[in-house]
Amino acid sequence: MPVKVSVVVPVYNPGVYVEDCIASLFRQSLPPDAYEVIFVDDGSTDDTPARLDALAATDPRVTVVHQANSGWSGKPRNVGIAAARGEYVMFVDHDDHLGDEALERMYDYGVAHGADVVVGKMAGKGRAVPVELFRRNHPRATVADAPLIDSLTPHKMFRRAFLDDIGLRFPEGRRRLEDHVFVTEAYLRASNVSVLSDYVCYYHVRRDDASNAGFRRFDPGGYFKNLREALDVVERYTEPGPLRDRLLRRWLRVEMVERLRGRRFLAMPADYRRELFEEIHQVAVERFGPGVAAGLQPTQQVVAALIAADRYDDVEAFAEWEAGIALTAVPGRVAWEDGTLRVGFSAEFAAAGEAMAFAADPAARTPLDGPPGDLAAAIAWVGEDTVARFGEATADLLLRERSSAAQYFQPLAFTREEVPAGDDRRVRLVLHATAAVDPVTLTRDGLWDAFVRVKLGGWTKECRL
């Protein structure tokens, strides 16, 4: 049988964390002679090389390539591509693992839709993973009609002939964001990208010792030098205009603005915070036109404007204010009806422990044409803009399997209620929702936690119900 999928696993000193990865690869539902596993040992100094060699000696699916340490994952992945015999190549990190049917489902889905890239649903165990992208299946997705740009890790399936035809390989050496460069170009040059959302294919795991490569503190200068290379890819394969601005916005939002917001920013050492800000300011001024920041949510627009104006102290003060904002959710009626669990709840945002109230006049909203004058002006503008967006606020209920962190949106209906807050013409927004949970649709028996997810203005927050 021809090899359908080559699984490439870069390995460097994983210790016991590689065992779950290995076990998941051997549990695959794809016939054993239809896939191969290529471990590329990047100069490990623990007992991993011997462990892998022992596997290869007993299982014909396994190939092990040993090489001197290259410093990052780019070269091992490229070596794996060169050794691959499969129609598709799947990249897996040594401390993550696959769903038991991942290879079979992703391969069949990719072939059925002629995909050059197949993106399988991810679950994050102690790690953030895209959520909106996996709301439904996308048999034919592009960066213009699906939030593909939210998923730039390499843990996907790529058609080998596609990689060879366009000469796409990972940047090599001691660097960051090699996956952004690779995946972004793949998205922009693929004839089709398919997103499989009805089965968890990839489990992205945070180690107990938090020693995953992505959790190490980075040097801001080197990091944002590498980030510019991803921006170069977008500019190389798109024309100036709304689509390019929307794609570039992903890096401004995720890699810059979000790093300087709330508790995440304040948890960093003070000297590192300032160094990070200075690098972000330089890239933002150098690479992003006004159309990029204009599409951000209100709070993100404020931070972006303060970054562009080089106002570090105000960014810090705004982060301190945002650190006090949280989502609260209260269960309502919970009852079984015809085999379906109806779950009611109400949710709203709170600030400093109190229900969050906003100026009630949506007509006060004005575009942000520059950085706010001070913290009070920033908070006031965010409030005015948020009230104008009350009609866009949404609520979701996600069920998350406790053992795996796999999560699924539940069918839900909700209403928005504006509640007067005091005598100063201020108003709260309360969302009232009822979700329908059908146990038959859950993937397996076990413990499941219910999480409420609300989008309002510039915030997307979750809390356990």
Sequence and secondary structure as in RCSB ss.txt:
>XXXX:A:sequence
MPVKVSVVVPVYNPGVYVEDCIASLFRQSLPPDAYEVIFVDDGSTDDTPARLDALAATDPRVTVVHQANSGWSGK
PRNVGIAAARGEYVMFVDHDDHLGDEALERMYDYGVAHGADVVVGKMAGKGRAVPVELFRRNHPRATVADAPLID
SLTPHKMFRRAFLDDIGLRFPEGRRRLEDHVFVTEAYLRASNVSVLSDYVCYYHVRRDDASNAGFRRFDPGGYFK
NLREALDVVERYTEPGPLRDRLLRRWLRVEMVERLRGRRFLAMPADYRRELFEEIHQVAVERFGPGVAAGLQPTQ
QVVAALIAADRYDDVEAFAEWEAGIALTAVPGRVAWEDGTLRVGFSAEFAAAGEAMAFAADPAARTPLDGPPGDL
AAAIAWVGEDTVARFGEATADLLLRERSSAAQYFQPLAFTREEVPAGDDRRVRLVLHATAAVDPVTLTRDGLWDA
FVRVKLGGWTKECRL
>XXXX:A:secstr
    EEEEEEESS GGGHHHHHHHHHT SS GGGEEEEEEEES  SSHHHHHHHHHHH TTEEEEEE   SSSHH
HHHHHHHH  SSEEEE  TT EE TTHHHHHHHHHHHTT SEEEEEEEEESS   SGGGSS EEEE TTTS GGG
  SS SEEEHHHHHHHT     SS S HHHHHHHHHHHH S EEEEEEEEEEEEE  TT   GGGS   HHHHHH
HHHHHHHHHHHHS TTHHHHHHHHHHIIIIIIGGGSHHHHHTS HHHHHHHHHHHHHHHHHH  HHHHHTS HHH
HHHHHHHHTT HHHHHHHHHHHTTEEEEEEEEEEEEETTEEEEEEEEEEEETTEE  EES GGG     S  SSH
HHHHHHHHHHHHHTGGG EEEEEEEETTT  EEE  EEEEEEEEE TTSSEEEEEEEEEEEE GGGSSSSS EEE
EEEEEETTEEEEEE 
